[in-house]
Every structure is written in structure tokens, then in C-alpha cells.
Amino acid sequence: MKKLTLVFFLSFLLITAAKAEDLTFELPLPAGSTLTEQKDFTYGGKEIHAAVYQSRQKKAALVEYFISTLKQSGFEQVPLKEQVPGLFKFSKGSLRINLAVWEESGQAKFTIGKYLLAAGEADLEDRTPSFKDSLFAPPKEDAAGTTDLAAVPRPPKSVRWSNYSISGSSLLVYASRQSIAELSGFYRTKMPYLGWSLVNEFSSADVVRDYKAYLGKKDLGLSLPIEGGENLEEIVASAYVLDFLKADKARVRITIFPNFTDKKQGNIVQISYYGR
Amino acid sequence: MFNWFCEGKTRYEKGQAMPFFIALIAILIILALIVMNLGQLAVFRTDVSNAADAAALAAASSLTGTLLGLGFKSDSMFGFGLVMILAMVIAFTVALLASLGTSATIGIAIYITYLIGQYSDLLQSVGEVRMGWANAKQTAISYAFNNLGIDDPRPTFNQFLNWTYDINPYNNTLTSGEIQAHYNNYTNGPPWNATNQTLARKMINNSRSGFARFMEDDKKGYWNEQIFGKIEPSRTVPKKITIGYGWNASGNNSYADPGQSPHGWPPTPPYKWQEYEHWAEVKINSASTYRLAPASVIGGAVGEFNARITPYLNDHLPGILKILSTIINIILKFVAMVFNVRFPTHLTFVDGTLADMANETTDNMINVTVTRSRPPKTAGLFAFNVTASATASSHAFQQYPNDAQRSSTVEEVLFRPQPLGLGLFCWITNTHTGDCQGVQALPPIEDLLNSSKLNSQHLFEAEILQTK
């Protein structure tokens, strides 16, 4: 048993050592290249190390350089399932390099993306993105460049995801740790002090049930192309809606529903504000 | 004719013309009586026909209000939807152009809210349409009875005294002051500060004719909730409705209380009201609701938008994302899916074609049949027992169904998705060249949100199509 554990431990060390070695592979850069952006992120459950450069060389020269250099380093060019101008894929063992070369305002730029792919594993284009990917992870703090509404208080213990304003209407999305009952209670209590009158409130469970009955459907056919989240239909049927009116000049709908990326994260509060 | 009488007569004596004049006068009287009878009959039949016409037209007019309300709601849904669509498109596009996938997640949050709002609006409209049809039928019944010239007599003062106070009018124990006070109650109803509400109700009931009570009680009278149900959003009234009222012109109990048991409920042929000397009956045969459905023509606009934004994104995608060959397709596929059938933008009828629109409005008749029966009439030459019946059909319809010039901004947008898709593209990418040159990026959102500007374009009319 001890031998077996040791074998597993050594295998783990070897695998992690190989992975670290592969991802730390440094592709020799063409002369005159400058790093402009570097970002590590996950997509489809794969960790990707990406870096963007600008170059003094021409696009065609860069492409020629990379194909030649990567082949010399033992990489093979992988044919793309779908041709995308300026995009190239290379592989060596489990290491994959995606290379994008393009021109922007007359200057050549390129991105090098590195990730590991075991034999038989689906490549990026065949993977479904997930809410667990950092690429799709919701903001952990208030989104930069956005503000709260002056007329409507933000939900307690919340992070502001967004604020889109169009022609006097605003859509704000918050994530809060509080329960739906606590959040609806907060707005029921707080809004009248700010001159708002509660004109309507309802649970979407009744709405969804009646809607399905009216259309004669068992389900709404809702789904998301991003994995790892909650059942969208259940989320839609778990919402609570409060409508407020202020002196017949402005109205606001507050929709509260479980966090669809992960219910354990609390609830989403969406404020739809229409002012005059 | 006079010559004919004289022809071949050898003698001429005074007074011989008298039989002729007597016969002539008799004939004239008979003719006059016949004309009187025919006139009464014609008036009677005209009353019945007018009642049917009035009822059918009133019902159709009531439905124009319902259709207008649907137009309001549909516009409001689309206005709300457009703001959401813009926010989502911005979110998804920003997802690609700037802050990667985070905004796509935010777009999903907006999508969820949007769905709940649109589902709720559709259901609300379904309820309003059900109530609209119920109100139309109720209106038709009311107009029919009120135009039939029903002359159900009110109780006499003696009956009022007997039923209300249990006073025998022939037992003269009341003072003149008491009689005056009771008479005031009979004519004017109970005093405004009546404390005894039971007595006050008795006064009201016992001083009015059965027909007055029949028409004033919209729960147990002409609109009997036991049969037709309450007028509420969750209830669809029956397609066929039959209601009648019968009364006797003479006798102490000259009225029947339709809200109680004399007719038997639910009414089935032979109808109890037809056992009375006089009776009136209204039959309505029509739909009970418009078949509403969620529509999503925005899909066409998004298809246009996606086709244009894809090459744009290939050029403008952030460098980091350029290594993900399929991310544009994944997100655009999602945008298209979301915006397609699972993205209700407004209301429509059944499948949303113009033919469906016509089926639900223009071709959707409200048929009202009114029948009135009265006992033998002795005025005129002969007594006749008349039962007259008339049917009128009406409909509510869109004034300008095929006239694009008169359609609302919303309809323009919905039925011409390409400009909207191009407009979205030009607006989001801030492009003013190529196809975007001269394109008004979007209809003014204020217009789309300001329902009064749009709703004035939803014009509906009511008309009677045929009367039998």
C-alpha cells in the first residue's frame, strides 16, 4: 500500500513538473518585439497563458518567422477546423500554442497563447465555456466606471456588476449575499422613505406556471451555452418582482433571483429604472 | 263603383246608397284595424331588430377598446424589450471587445429579468383579453334588454306596503302622516341616513320592477355569475350565452326575480322565462378570447446584426482573445439563440401572420340574437301573439391592416428587421461609413418608450355586418 502511494505521489510530481515545464516554454521572440499585455485565464476548464506583443516587423515576416522557429523547436502545425485569418495552432506533446498575427493601424501585433492538452482531450473550439472559467466569472468588486442610482438604494452586501443607461432608462445588476426574502423586505421598507410607492409585487413561480399552461408546454426550453451554472428555468421560476412608482414620473422594477452562476453565491438584484 | 251600383236599375229611390256606405265604412274600419295591427307588429319587430343591432355594435365597440389595450401592451413590451435588447447586445459586444466574458454573464442576468417581465406581460394581456370579451358580452346583453322596450310594471304602492312592512293596505290603521312617509319611501327610496339596512334594501327591492332589479344587479341579474362566471382575468366566459327575462303584465306578482330560482339555473330549454306572458331573450355566440401568442421577430434583426458584427469583431477583437478561434461564434450563437424563439418581444395572434390577425379580428363575429314575445294583443282587428327575433353580427377590426404608412413605429421595426439589425450594428460600432452612411442607427428610443406616440397608431373600428 505504501509502495502504491509512493508511485502515485511520484507520478503526480512528474506530471506537475512536466506541466510546469511545458507551460513555461518560452518561444524565442522575433527581433523588435515589445510586450504590451499579459493575461492568464481559464476557458473551457483550460488554463491559458496569453501575451500580446507589438512588432516592428511586417505581418508576413512574423508568420514566416514563427512557423519556421516552431518547427525547428519540434512543434507541428495543427490544421484549424475553421479557417480564421491570421490564426495558427501548433503542438508539441501536450503543449499547444495558439498564435494570432494581425495588423492594427499599420503596426503588426501578435498574441501567443499557451495551454496543455492531453492526448484525446477536446481542444478549445470543442469545449463549452463555463461560469467557473475566469473568462466568464462575475466581478468580485464594483465594476469600474459604473455608479449606483441616486433614486434607488443599492442592495445590502452587494457587488455592482453593471449599470447600462440609455435615454433616461437604467439597468443595474448587483450580486448580493442576502436572501430573496431579506432583499425584497429591504426594498419594501426602504423605498417608501425615498418617495416610492409599491404598486405591484409577484413571484415568478406563478407566472412561469401559468405561462407554460397557457402555451401548453412542459418546459420553457431555456438553456445557456455556458456550463457550470444553475438550471436557467429554475432560476427564472424562483424570482421575486417588486414594482415601484414615484409621483407618476418614474418607475422602477426590482427583480431578485438566485445567482445563476452558483446559487450558493446568493442572489442577483436587477434594477430597471425608467425616469422622465 | 258607384255607377256599377246604379247600372240596370230602373228605379231610383232615396236611401239606396246607404248599404253601400255602410259596407264601405265597415271595410275602411277593417282596413284601419289591419293597418293598426300591422303597424304594431312592424314597430314590435323594429324594436327587436334595433335591440339586436345596438347589442352587437356595443359589443364590438367594447372590443375595440380591448384591441387598443393590446396594442398598448404590445408596444410597451417592445419598448421595454428594446432597452433590454440594447443592454444585452452592448453587454455581449463589450464581452468581446473589452472586458472578455464577464459582460456576457451580466447579459444573462438581464436576459433572465427580461424573460420574467415579458412572461408576466403576456399573461396579464391574456387576462385582460378574457375580461375584454366578457365585458363585450355583458355589454351586449345590457344593450339588448335595454332596447327591447320592456314595460314590466313596478309594484303598486299597496304591494310595496304589504311586502315591505307586512301591512295590509285594506286594514286602515295607518295615519295619513304614516301613509305619506311610506309613499315617500316608495317613490324616493330609503332615507339617505337609514340605519336599518335590511329594511332599506327591502324598500329598494319592493319599489322597483323586476326588470329594473334584473338590469341593476350585474351579479345575479342579467349577468348571472352562477352561469357566466365572474369577470376576472383567470376566467374565460362561455362562447354561447343565453339569458332571458319573463314577466306578467297583470296580477299581483307581475314580475319575476331572475336572480333567484323561478327560472331555474342553469337555464336549459325549455327556458323558464318563456312560461311568462312576456319574455325577452338574448343569445350571444362568439369567441371568448383572442388567441394571443408571444412573438419574436427580433430574431431577424439579430441575424442581420450578427452577420455584420462577425467580420467587425474579427478585426476588433482584443489581442488576448484572438487566440480563441471560436469565441466569436460561441457568443454570437448564444446571442442568436437568446434572441430567437425564446425571446418574446411583443404580442401577436396565433402565428402572427396577417391572416391570423384577420381571423382574430375582422373575421371574428359577435352574433347577437334577440327574441321578444308578448301575449295576444286585443287592440286592432284581431288578437295576435307575437314572438319576434332578430340577429345582428358585428366585429372589431384594424382600420389600416395593410397600410404601412399608418402602422406604428413598432410595427415598422418588427416587420422590417433588417434596418433594425443594421441600425444596431452602426450604433454599437459607431460606424458611419459604408452601409451605415446615412443610417439612422435606431428609432428614437424615447418614441419607443413613449407609448402615447405609438398607441395613437393602433386604430380599431366596430361595425355591424349583417342583420337578419
Interface residues (C-beta under 8 A of the other chain):
Chain A: T36 E37 K39 F41 Y43 I48 A50 V52 L80 K81 E82 V84 P85 G86 L87 N98 L99 A100 W102 K109 T111 I112 G113 L124 E125 P129 F131 D133 L135 F136 A137 P138 P139 W161 S162 Y164 I166 S167 G168 S169 L171 V173 F202 S204 V207 V208 D210 Y211 Y214 L215 L220 G221 L222 L224 P225 I226 L232 I235 V236 A239 V241 R253 T255 F257 F260 T261 I268 Q270 S272 Y274
Chain B: F80 V83 M84 L86 A87 I90 A91 L100 G101 T102 S103 A104 T105 I106 I108 A109 I110 I112 T113 L115 I116 G117 Y119 S120 L122 L123 V126 A293 P294 N314 D315 G319 I320 K322 I323 L324 S325 T326 I327 N329 I330 K333 F334 M337 V341 R342 I445 E446 L449
